[in-house]
Amino acid sequence: MTALTDREKALEEKYFLDFEMAFKVRSRRDRLLAQWVAGRIGLVDIEAYVAEIINARMTGGNDKGVLDKILTDAQAAGTKLVESELQEKMQALMLVAAGQLEAENRRVGPLVSGSPELGGNL
């Protein structure tokens, strides 16, 4: 029975770590996308636009909310962006973001259960 409990606990930890990594990758991708879009539509305050895109993610909760905001902003700036182009860029940047986070994790080591980063007290 203990082995089963240990396995369930390990699977639960893996689920939460996978969820956390997916969130980090999506957040990094949104940041990279916002920087790319800001350059395309001629925004000067890139960090403010990054914050707007992050807010769109938090309030919209999905890629569609982010896409809609970007398309609206591009139209307001007089720049034509096509939704399919944005979706392709999002996919490409997802790979870039995952690669960046993987490289960062290799430099500092993976987060382990009980580490201070996860609220543990190693």
ZIPE-V672503 format. One line per field, one symbol per residue. phi: phi as a letter, one per 30 degrees, with the letter a starting at -180 (. if undefined). burial: b if it has 24 or more other C-alpha atoms within 12 Angstrom, else e. A space follows every 10 residues. Layout:
# ZIPE-V672503
phi: ???
burial: ???
This chain:
# ZIPE-V672503
phi: .ddddddddd ddddeddddd dddddddddd dddddddedd cidcddddde dddddddddd ibddddeddd dddddddicc cceddddddd dddddddddd dddddddcjd dcejdedcid bd
burial: eeeeeeeeee eeeeeeeeee eeebbbbbbb bbbbbbbbee beeeeeeebb ebbbebbeee eebeebbebb bebbeeeeee beeeebeebb eebbeebbee beeeeeeeee beeeeeeeee ee
